[in-house]
Amino acid sequence: MIARSLVTVATTVLGLAAAMPSSAADTDERAVLAPVQAFFDGMAKYDSAAIRATVQPEGSVALLRKGKVVRMTLGEFADHMKPAKDRIEERIYDPLVRIDGDIAIVWAPYDFLVNGQVKHCGTDAVNLVRIDGRWLITGIADNSRDTCPAR
């Protein structure tokens, strides 16, 4: 009877211990994804200040468009976002998040919509660093194609 109780307690404790890293990992991944989503939300609002709040302005942007690389700093990208009549939205799917201490990367397929229609799609690669407990984007690279899968 005592042995059975000890086995039950041990199994419960081991089960909880195994579950803890997963939920901690989920929390860490959500923390890394938060500035990435806030960056896209800022784009959708044409809000350069909201974009700047998620980045290190001297960080790098590399956009692969039709075989050519368009480069600028994240600060220049934010300043480029001027109000327009078109409604834009960038959506990422199934992000792969990797974290090691105070650096992280997000790799995710995306769709870019203009007025609700997919304009192009590709993959986003986003580098982040944690400074004073806050994740900031230090670099973004993406590619682009016009033939996009239905999601």
TABEL-V749461 format. One record per backbone hydrogen bond with DSSP energy under -0.5 kcal/mol. NH is the residue of the N-H (numbers start at 0). CO is the residue of the C=O. E is the energy in kcal/mol with one decimal. If there is no record, write none. Layout:
NH/CO/E
NH/CO/E
This chain:
4/0/-2.0
5/1/-2.6
6/2/-2.3
7/3/-2.3
8/4/-2.7
9/5/-2.9
10/6/-2.7
11/7/-2.3
12/8/-2.8
13/9/-2.8
14/10/-2.3
15/11/-2.4
16/12/-2.6
17/13/-2.3
18/14/-1.6
19/15/-1.7
20/16/-0.9
21/17/-0.6
22/18/-1.8
23/19/-2.5
24/20/-2.8
25/21/-2.5
26/22/-2.2
27/23/-2.5
28/24/-2.8
29/25/-2.5
30/26/-2.1
31/27/-2.0
32/28/-2.6
33/29/-1.7
34/30/-0.7
35/31/-0.7
36/32/-2.6
37/33/-2.5
38/34/-2.2
39/35/-2.0
40/36/-2.7
41/37/-2.4
42/38/-2.1
43/39/-2.3
44/40/-1.3
45/42/-1.7
46/41/-2.9
47/45/-0.8
50/46/-1.9
51/47/-2.8
52/48/-1.7
53/50/-2.0
54/51/-1.1
55/136/-2.5
56/54/-0.7
58/55/-2.9
59/137/-1.6
60/71/-2.9
61/139/-2.4
62/69/-2.8
63/61/-0.6
63/141/-3.0
64/62/-0.8
64/67/-3.3
67/64/-1.8
69/62/-3.1
69/67/-0.6
70/68/-0.6
71/60/-1.7
73/58/-2.2
74/56/-2.7
76/72/-2.3
77/73/-2.4
78/74/-2.4
79/75/-1.6
80/76/-0.7
80/77/-1.2
81/79/-1.5
87/85/-0.6
88/112/-1.9
90/110/-2.7
92/108/-2.4
95/106/-2.9
96/94/-0.6
97/104/-2.3
99/102/-2.6
102/99/-1.5
103/127/-2.1
104/97/-2.2
105/125/-2.5
106/95/-2.4
107/123/-2.4
108/92/-0.8
109/121/-2.5
110/90/-2.2
111/119/-3.1
112/88/-3.5
112/110/-0.6
113/116/-2.8
114/86/-3.9
116/113/-1.8
118/111/-3.4
119/111/-1.3
120/144/-2.2
121/109/-1.8
123/107/-3.3
124/140/-2.9
125/105/-2.9
126/138/-2.7
127/103/-2.7
128/135/-2.3
129/101/-2.4
130/128/-0.6
130/133/-2.8
133/130/-1.8
135/128/-2.8
136/53/-2.9
137/126/-2.9
138/126/-1.4
139/59/-2.5
140/124/-2.3
141/61/-2.0
142/122/-1.4
144/120/-2.4
147/145/-0.8
